[in-house]
Amino acid sequence: MDRLALDVAHLFAGGLVLVSFMLLYQDRMFGLLNIFALHALVVSLSVAWQAYIQHAPHLYITAGIALVVKAIIIPVALHRIIVRLGIHRNVETVGGIGMTMLAGIGLVALSIMVMLPITAEAGTLTREDLAFSLAVILLGLLMMISRRNAVSQIIGFMSIENGLILAATAAKGMPLVVEISVAFSIIVALIVVGIFLFRIRERFDTMDVHALEQFRGGHA
Amino acid sequence: MNESGSLLLYAMLLVPACSATLLAFFPDTKATGRLNALATFLTFLASTSLFFVRPEPGPFLIVDDVNVVFIVLNTFVGFTTSVFSASYISHELDTERLTPVYLRFYHAMYQTLMFAMNLALLSNNVGLMWVSVEMATLTTVLMVGIYRTPAALEAAWKYFILGSVGIALALFGTILVYLAARSAVGEGLDAMAWNVLVKHAAAFDPHLLNLAFVFLLLGYGTKVGLAPLHAWLPDAHAEGPTPISAVLSGLLLNVALFAVLRFKMIMSANPGTLASGPLMVTLGLISVLFAAFMLYRRHDIKRMFAYSSIEHMGIITFAFGMGGPLANFAGLLHMTYHSLTKSAIFFSVGHIAQIKGTQQMSEIRGLTVSHPVLGWGLVLGVMAIVGLPPMGIFMSEFLIITSTFASHPVLAVALGLGILVALGALLLRLNGLAFGEPYGNAAPAQASFIPMFSHLALVLAAGIYLPPALVSWFQHVARLLG
């Protein structure tokens, strides 16, 4: 594999980690959506590039799904939901942004230290992409636990999913990648429909029913 | 021979898939419950025939000695639950907790769930197994939220998010397993097929396998309901329809555990890996002790038995973690008895909650006086689940503790403590529920008792006499599990 192909793949994967950090410190709801769209765009570019250098045309489907569903449809839908439900205020965080960022840096270091030594035989492209995708997954988990708001938790989950897609395409020749990305899109679509139809509560870190905002006026 | 075998294999998947489509559009609300039961019965028949004909493993589907046990148990409990569900759901329709549209949705989802669980157990491909476990999770999420009360939606949402995170971790583990296999097996479908993976596992990179197993254990462990990843489980059991609680406890937890076991087999086939047992033993023991003490503070009857499921999944995981022919044998037995007993308990609890109109235990008293059959059924079920002799669970718990005592006495004492604490909690609650002055609605039960008592009879019979053929079969599977 020539040097350029490797560098471009590296650029996209590293870019994905950077965008994950941007998700971590963004505290405005609409800003969060825009950055998530960027996240999805970077992952779709990354997958498309992998499809090109691995000569695996089916990966273009995965890239297309990421682009259309996650970079366009989901952010637009969430935007409308947020406006409709009137929850476009700042996002509450647990702990300060500074601490979260520090923890995020620690997680990236951790994932590089974990992945690089054990994937020594797997080839440069695979091992670097895997290290980056583990970092994206861990940052997504960090985001899910450091936000109290359902929409930002979903965005955290979708960024985990982007990390997984990066990992799956980096594992060269892995079968069923397209099927798995379709299965994931179904999850995501259900989550978004879930928020919209069920007016899912702002908080679910407690089972306290009194914490629910009763849009529907009691039991249906 | 083999052609009829693969025909049966497809029947086990096609019958639920087609019935799901049919039931989604079938307008007659009276007959749908029966049709649902009929479909699960046909699936059960197809699965029992797997004892006699064994299709060749393909790239996607496989029947081997290990999964036959799980499949037959899965389809059997699926069938009896659908019989219970028919009477349960017609009551929900009468009291207008569910509309006919939701009823159709419910039955379609029930069949989809059976399809997904069968596919997960039958799949020879780690990716396909992941997709089907995900599908099973999503269908149960939808069913947990079916009553659309704030509490039910909250439970469904919590289950959804925690389940999705678990499933995401499991996928990362699956990708790592593929990477570990790729260097030894080569690219393509073979590097994801079970039978190939186990055969070549010794040549895989042990470090990659270690990392993969951690992700897989945490990911699928979330679905097993192991503490501290169990937070979704009590809510999902308490807020959904009771047949779903029975299927969740009795079957879906087993399916997730089965996934962990398959990967454990790969781990133990590779000499360079970390021992996977201690990880499972630790998680199992934490679950048992945690759930046992939490049982004392429960007020909701379904939530209480959900915690009891966490306890028992902990015991089973503990047993498989200890490994060796005896502990594995005990783990398999315990898993079977737990599925049968816990679903029987939920059958009786479902009817009780319907009659009393509440799940609060403070408002349910004196059941053996007001509803003798249901009440004594519950008493029998609880006696079985806490592990009193002569029921089967006594035997399997005894085997697990004695086999552990021989090698690790401290662990055996800790496990025994957990089991005793849970016994105390459940008997304490049972005393209030079943005996004393009756309280609340005393209307006669319109219930189907056959599923409940057939399960309890099986557990009792197995506790007294286990046929030698069954024993040797379970021993054979236990040896395979390593």
Chai-1 contact restraints between the chains, C-beta under 6 A:
chainA,res_idxA,chainB,res_idxB,connection_type,confidence,min_distance_angstrom,max_distance_angstrom,comment,restraint_id
A,I118,B,H207,contact,1.0,0.0,6.0,A-B,restraint_1
A,I118,B,L208,contact,1.0,0.0,6.0,A-B,restraint_2
A,E121,B,S183,contact,1.0,0.0,6.0,A-B,restraint_3
A,A122,B,L179,contact,1.0,0.0,6.0,A-B,restraint_4
A,F157,B,S164,contact,1.0,0.0,6.0,A-B,restraint_5
A,I160,B,A168,contact,1.0,0.0,6.0,A-B,restraint_6
A,L164,B,A168,contact,1.0,0.0,6.0,A-B,restraint_7
A,L164,B,L171,contact,1.0,0.0,6.0,A-B,restraint_8
A,A167,B,I175,contact,1.0,0.0,6.0,A-B,restraint_9
A,A168,B,I175,contact,1.0,0.0,6.0,A-B,restraint_10
A,A171,B,I175,contact,1.0,0.0,6.0,A-B,restraint_11
A,A171,B,Y178,contact,1.0,0.0,6.0,A-B,restraint_12
A,A171,B,L179,contact,1.0,0.0,6.0,A-B,restraint_13
A,G173,B,E187,contact,1.0,0.0,6.0,A-B,restraint_14
A,M174,B,Y178,contact,1.0,0.0,6.0,A-B,restraint_15
A,P175,B,L189,contact,1.0,0.0,6.0,A-B,restraint_16
A,P175,B,M192,contact,1.0,0.0,6.0,A-B,restraint_17
A,L176,B,G127,contact,1.0,0.0,6.0,A-B,restraint_18
A,A183,B,V131,contact,1.0,0.0,6.0,A-B,restraint_19
A,A183,B,E134,contact,1.0,0.0,6.0,A-B,restraint_20
A,I187,B,S164,contact,1.0,0.0,6.0,A-B,restraint_21
A,F198,B,L153,contact,1.0,0.0,6.0,A-B,restraint_22
A,I200,B,W157,contact,1.0,0.0,6.0,A-B,restraint_23
A,F204,B,W157,contact,1.0,0.0,6.0,A-B,restraint_24
A,F204,B,K158,contact,1.0,0.0,6.0,A-B,restraint_25
A,V209,B,A151,contact,1.0,0.0,6.0,A-B,restraint_26
A,L212,B,P150,contact,1.0,0.0,6.0,A-B,restraint_27
A,H219,B,T149,contact,1.0,0.0,6.0,A-B,restraint_28
A,A220,B,R148,contact,1.0,0.0,6.0,A-B,restraint_29
